[in-house]
Amino acid sequence: MILLHIEFLKRRSVATWLCATVLSIGMAVTCHAEEKLPPVEQAGAHCPPAKPGDTYPTGYITGAGAHFSWIIFKTLQPDLEKLTGRKIQLFGKDSMLGQGCNAGIKNASLNGPDKETFGFICCPLTKEEIAKERIIVYPLAMEPLLILVNSSNPVTNLSKQQVRDIFAGKITNWQEVGGNDQPIAVVTRLHCKTRPGHWKTILSDAKLFRKLRFDVESADEMVKRVSDFDAAIGHTGSTWEFESGNKVKHITVDGLEPNAENLKSGQYPFYRPLSAVTDLHPSEDVKKIIHEVQTGKGFANVAKKFNLLPLNKPAAE
């Protein structure tokens, strides 16, 4: 361990990372925050404008939850409002209502006569949790998990076993996998720990991940940390929209791109399901919105853009 610390201190960026890692030990990890969007004005003109801070304005349908499913609804929002003649308010990044899967489930449970709500999640749920929460799950798509490295890293491909060994701490230097002689800085976001799937396709339990790592609380922070440190490795979903200043790239795994084709064939190993959720008595308009996302032509275009594998048959033309 002492030798590892010495190697880290040889490189200023990685030494900075190590300090941040020590400070981060014990940090609570939660599902990432989401973004609040202003209501679109094309449809539902009968609804009064939403007032600032009004989470459930009269006449609106409100959706909230995990970013990676939320972005699908965000992209299709104008079409969904036109379809229903209703205004839809979506909460995600930077909103206290959009704190990931738990927020999606909670928002769905708030549905009632005075407000129509639904949620979005990015983790699979057990039958026991679905029954306990009294919700309905609507599968949307399978999303590949990207393995991220800094854009300056010469490594462009790893085997799935090398990926797992790096996150487990069995491989600790990029030189071991054909890269530079640099200690690897592992960045993780181990959210929704009690649920199956998602990051657990990399390693099945949080205890299996390398102890000396940097835990982050959001996908945004994940991307920033991998951008900051040239020896970093991390992971995020393919629906994440990268910004021009992000210094990251995804690598192939066993020579395979993280896309729908390789998910369908069962060859790409890292993925998770994206879904919508409602309570047991969703309104007809909420059901119409979700059905359109599941089977509509617009969703096919979104799936293609973000390399998603749709989980439902498209509606007949």
N, C-alpha and C positions, 0 to 999 in steps of 0.2 A: 504493500500500500504506500510506503514511504517513497519507493522508486516511482510509483505512478504519480504521486504528487509532484515530484521533481520534474518529471516529463511534462506535466501540465504547466508548470511555472516557466518552462522554457519558451512557451508561446503566450504572448500577452493576451490574445483573444480568448484562448482556452482557459488561461488562469482566471480571467474575468468571469468566464462561465462557471468555473469551479466555485468561486466565491458566491455567485448567485445561487448555485446548487445547494451549498451548505445552508444558506439563508432560507432556502425553499423547503428544507426537510420538514415534514409534518404539515405542509400546506394542504388544506382541504381542497379536493378537486371536485368541481361540479360540472354539469353540462354547460356548454358555452352559451353566451348571451346572443341575442338576436336583434333584429332591427325593426323599429316601428316605422311603418310607411303611411303617408297621408292617403286618405281615401281618394280613389280615382273619380273624376267628375262625369265620365261619359254616361253612366247608367244610374238608375235609381234616383232620378231627380226629385222624386216626391219626398225623399228623406232630407231633413234639415241638416245643414253642415255640422260636422262634429266639432264640438268645442274643445279647446286645448285641455288635455288631461282627462277627457271623457272617454273612459275605456270601453264602455258599452253604450254608445249613442243610440237613441231610438231609431228603429228601422234598419239598423246595420246588422250584418252578420260578422262576428268577430272570430278570427282564428289566431292561434298563438302556439309557440313551441320551438322545436329544434330547428336550427338554421338550415340543415341539409335537406329537410323536407319542405321547410318554409319557402325556400327559394323557388321551388317548383310552383307553388301557389302565387308567389310574388310575380313570377314571369308571366303567368297566365291570368293575372288578376283582371285586366281589361276585358278579356274574352269571357271570364266567369261572371263578371258584372253584367255584361251584355246578355248572356244566356239567361240569367235569373231576373234581370231588371232590378237588382238590389245592389246597394253599396256594400263593399266588403272591407273591413278593417283588419289588417294583418300585423301582428307583432312578432318581432324577431330580434335581430341584432340591436344592441344598445337600449333595449327595453327591459324593464324589470319584469314584465309579463312574459317575456321570451327567454326564459332561463333553461332551455333545453327540454328533454323528454318529460321530466316531471311537470314542467309548466304546461306542456301540451296536454297531458292527462288531466291536470287540474282545470284547465280552461274548458275541456270537453265536459267535465262534470258540472260546470256552472250553467249549462244549458237549461232553459226554462221558458215559460210563457212570456216573460218580459225581456228575454235576451236569447238570441240564437248563437250558439258557439260550437266550435270544434277545435281540435288540436292536431299537431304534427309531431312525430317522433322519429328518431334515427337509430333506435335499438329494437331488437326483437323482445317481445314480452312473453312470459310464461303463461300457460293456461290459468295457473293459480292467481297471477297478478291481474289478468283480464277479468276473472270472475270476482276477485276482491274489489276491484275498482268499478265494476259494473259498467264496462265500456265495450264498444265494438271497434275492432281494428280493421282498417281498409288498406291492404298492401298496395303500394304504388310501384316501387322499382327496387332492384338490387343496385347498390352503389359500390364501386371499387374503392378500396382504401389506397391512397397514394403513399408510397414510401418516398419521403422528401430528403434531399440533401442540399447543401449550399451549392449555388450555381458555379462556384469556383472549383468544386470537387471533380477530379477527373474520372471518378467512378460513375459509370452509366448503367451498370447491371449487377445484380446480386442474385444468387440462388435463394429460394425461400428459406433453406436451412441457414444460409449466411445471415439473412435478415433476422431470423429468430435467435441465432447465436450472438449477434450484435446487441439486440435488445436484452438478452439474458446476461450479457457481460462475459460471454465465453470468448468473443473476439473484441479486443479493446483498442486496436490500432488499425488505421485504414490501410497500412502497408500489407496487412495480412490478407486483404482482398483485392490487391492490385492498385491501391491508391498511394497517397503520399505517406511519409513517415510522420503520422500525427495521431495522438490519442483521440479516440472517438468520443464525442459529446452526445450522449443520448438524451433526447427530449421526448417526453411522454405526456399524454392526456388520457388518463385512465378513468373516464367518467362512467356513471351508471354501473358501478362495480358488481351489483347484485344481479344484473341482467345478463343473459347469454349473448354470444356473438360479438359483433363489432370489433374492437381492438383485441378481443379474445381469440380472433382468428390468427393473430400473431403469436401470442402466448396466452394460455388458457386461464391464468390467474395472475393477479397483480403481484403476488409474492415471487413469481418467477422472473420478473423484470429486474434488471441490474439495479443494485441499491444506490450506486453513485450515478445519479441521473438528475435531470432538471424536469420537474413536474409543472405543467402549466394548466390554467383554468379555462382556456378558450382556444378555439381554432385560430383566431386572430393572433393570439400570443404565441401559439405554436409556429406559425409562419414567420413571425418576427424573430423568434429565437433562432430558428434555422437560418434565417437571413443574417443574423448577427455574427454567428460563429461558423467559420469556414470548415470546421471539423464536425459539424452537427449532423444528426440524422433524426427524422421525426416522421409523423404520419398524419394524414387528414383525408377527408372524403373528397371525391372528385367534383362535387358541386361547389366547392369553395371557389370564389372568384378572386383570383390573385390580382394584386395591384402592380403597376409598372415598376415601383420601387422595390418590390420583393426580390431578393437575391436567392431564389430557390428553384429547384427543378425536381421533377419526379424521375425515378429510375425504373427500368424494366425489372421484372422478377422472373428468373429462368428464361430471359429473353422475350418475355411476354409483356405487351402493353396492358395497362389497366383499363380495359374497355368492355363493352357489352358482349362482343363476340367471344372473348376469352372467359368472361363470366359464364356465358351460356354453355360453353364447352366444359366447364368445370376445371379449367386449367389455372386460372388466376386465383391465388389462394387467399387473398385478403379482401374482405367485403362486409357489407351489412345491408339489411333491408330498410327502406324508407317507407313510412306509412302515415296515414291520417287516422285520427281516433275521434269517436263521438260517444255520448252517453247512450243509453239504451233506447232513447226516444228522440232522435234527431229530426229536425223539421224537414219538409219535402225539399226546400231550397238548399239546405245543407247537403242532403243526400244527392241532389242534382249536381252541386258543385264538385263533390268528391267523385261521383261517377264520371263526370266530364274529364276530370284530371286523370282518372284511371284509364279511360278508353278513348278520349278525344284525340283528334288530329293534332291539336296544339301541343299536347303532351309528347307525342312522338317526336316533334321538333326539339323540345326541351331535352328529352332523353338522348337524342343524338348529340346535342351540344355538350352535355355533361357526361357522356359515355355511360349512361345508365341502361340497365336491362329491365324493360317494362315487365311487370308481373301479371298483366291482364291482357286479354285479347282486345285489339282495337275494335271500336264500333264499326258496323258495316256502313259503307258509304251510302 
